[in-house]
Amino acid sequence: MTDTMALLFPYVAVTGDIAVRVAVSFLPEQSAPSAGRWFWSYHVRVENRGTEAVQLLERSWKIVDGQGKIYQVRGEGVVGETPLIAGGDSFDYVSGCPLDTPTGEMSGSYHLIDQAGSTFEVAIPAFPLIGPSAD
């Protein structure tokens, strides 16, 4: 991993030939701490370091708010897509997460399928959600 990549995507998990990198940003313009609402944007890059194409079929997220409440989110694909990622290529997307607390954490996994029809799971690295405190 290059130093620039580590700065752009500080959270990374590698499962086999798939690397998942995440960058997260607090969005003050979409948050209202005085009303108990905080919002983050996260940018994910799924890198296929192998030679064969894979397709991302499902996502599974575990979101924990600052009070320890756990939210499970499962669904088809990401941002309305089930991208086919060629060997040596990557797929990027941006999504968001609202919470009722100024801190939290996200982690999860993706379910992919290879060209032979075998499905497998890859880890999404855990990353913190940190915003300003409500006053």
C-alpha positions as CSV (number, residue, x, y, z in Angstrom):
1,M,0.0,0.0,0.0
2,T,1.4,3.4,-0.9
3,D,1.5,6.2,1.7
4,T,-0.9,8.2,-0.4
5,M,-3.4,5.3,-0.5
6,A,-3.1,4.9,3.3
7,L,-3.9,8.6,3.8
8,L,-6.8,8.6,1.4
9,F,-8.3,5.3,2.7
10,P,-7.0,4.8,6.3
11,Y,-9.1,1.7,7.0
12,V,-8.4,-1.5,5.1
13,A,-9.3,-5.2,5.2
14,V,-7.9,-7.8,2.9
15,T,-9.6,-11.1,2.3
16,G,-7.9,-13.3,-0.3
17,D,-7.5,-11.3,-3.5
18,I,-10.0,-8.6,-2.4
19,A,-9.0,-5.4,-0.5
20,V,-11.7,-3.2,0.9
21,R,-10.6,0.4,1.8
22,V,-12.7,3.0,3.6
23,A,-12.5,6.7,4.2
24,V,-15.1,8.4,6.4
25,S,-16.0,12.1,6.9
26,F,-18.4,13.8,9.3
27,L,-20.9,16.0,7.4
28,P,-21.7,19.0,9.6
29,E,-24.0,20.5,6.9
30,Q,-26.3,17.4,7.1
31,S,-26.1,17.1,10.9
32,A,-28.0,18.8,13.7
33,P,-26.2,18.0,17.0
34,S,-28.6,20.2,19.0
35,A,-31.4,18.1,17.6
36,G,-29.6,14.8,18.3
37,R,-28.7,14.0,14.6
38,W,-25.2,13.3,13.3
39,F,-24.4,12.2,9.7
40,W,-21.3,10.7,8.1
41,S,-20.3,10.0,4.6
42,Y,-18.1,7.0,3.8
43,H,-16.2,6.2,0.6
44,V,-15.5,2.6,-0.1
45,R,-13.1,1.1,-2.7
46,V,-13.3,-2.6,-3.4
47,E,-10.1,-3.7,-5.1
48,N,-9.9,-7.0,-7.0
49,R,-6.2,-8.0,-6.8
50,G,-6.8,-11.3,-8.5
51,T,-6.9,-12.1,-12.2
52,E,-10.6,-13.2,-12.5
53,A,-13.7,-11.0,-12.3
54,V,-15.9,-11.1,-9.3
55,Q,-19.3,-9.7,-8.7
56,L,-20.5,-8.0,-5.5
57,L,-23.9,-9.4,-4.7
58,E,-24.8,-8.3,-1.1
59,R,-23.7,-6.1,1.7
60,S,-24.0,-6.7,5.5
61,W,-23.3,-3.9,7.9
62,K,-23.1,-3.7,11.6
63,I,-23.5,-0.2,12.9
64,V,-23.0,0.5,16.6
65,D,-24.0,3.9,18.0
66,G,-22.3,5.7,20.9
67,Q,-24.7,4.1,23.4
68,G,-23.9,0.5,22.2
69,K,-27.2,0.1,20.3
70,I,-26.6,-2.3,17.3
71,Y,-28.2,-1.9,13.9
72,Q,-27.9,-4.6,11.3
73,V,-28.3,-3.6,7.6
74,R,-28.3,-6.2,4.9
75,G,-29.2,-5.8,1.3
76,E,-28.5,-6.5,-2.4
77,G,-25.4,-4.9,-3.8
78,V,-24.3,-1.4,-3.0
79,V,-25.9,2.0,-3.9
80,G,-28.3,0.2,-6.2
81,E,-25.6,-1.8,-8.1
82,T,-24.2,-5.3,-8.1
83,P,-20.9,-4.3,-9.7
84,L,-18.7,-6.8,-11.7
85,I,-15.1,-6.0,-10.8
86,A,-12.5,-7.3,-13.3
87,G,-9.2,-8.7,-12.2
88,G,-6.9,-5.9,-11.3
89,D,-9.7,-3.3,-11.2
90,S,-11.6,-1.6,-8.4
91,F,-15.1,-0.3,-7.7
92,D,-15.7,2.9,-5.7
93,Y,-18.9,4.2,-4.1
94,V,-20.0,6.7,-1.5
95,S,-22.8,6.3,1.0
96,G,-23.9,7.7,4.3
97,C,-24.9,6.9,7.9
98,P,-27.0,8.9,10.3
99,L,-26.9,8.3,14.0
100,D,-28.7,9.7,17.1
101,T,-25.3,9.8,18.9
102,P,-22.1,11.8,18.2
103,T,-20.0,8.6,17.9
104,G,-20.3,5.1,16.6
105,E,-18.6,2.5,14.6
106,M,-19.3,0.6,11.4
107,S,-18.0,-2.8,10.1
108,G,-19.3,-5.5,7.9
109,S,-18.9,-7.8,4.9
110,Y,-19.6,-8.2,1.3
111,H,-20.8,-11.4,-0.4
112,L,-19.3,-11.9,-3.8
113,I,-19.4,-14.5,-6.5
114,D,-16.5,-15.6,-8.8
115,Q,-16.6,-16.7,-12.4
116,A,-16.9,-20.3,-11.4
117,G,-20.1,-19.6,-9.5
118,S,-18.6,-19.9,-6.0
119,T,-19.8,-17.4,-3.4
120,F,-17.5,-16.0,-0.7
121,E,-17.4,-13.3,2.0
122,V,-14.9,-10.5,2.3
123,A,-14.5,-8.3,5.4
124,I,-15.2,-4.6,5.5
125,P,-12.8,-2.9,8.0
126,A,-14.2,-1.4,11.2
127,F,-14.1,2.3,11.1
128,P,-15.1,5.0,13.7
129,L,-17.9,7.6,13.3
130,I,-16.8,10.6,15.3
131,G,-18.7,13.9,15.3
132,P,-18.8,16.9,17.6
133,S,-20.7,16.6,20.9
134,A,-24.1,18.1,21.3
135,D,-24.1,21.2,23.5
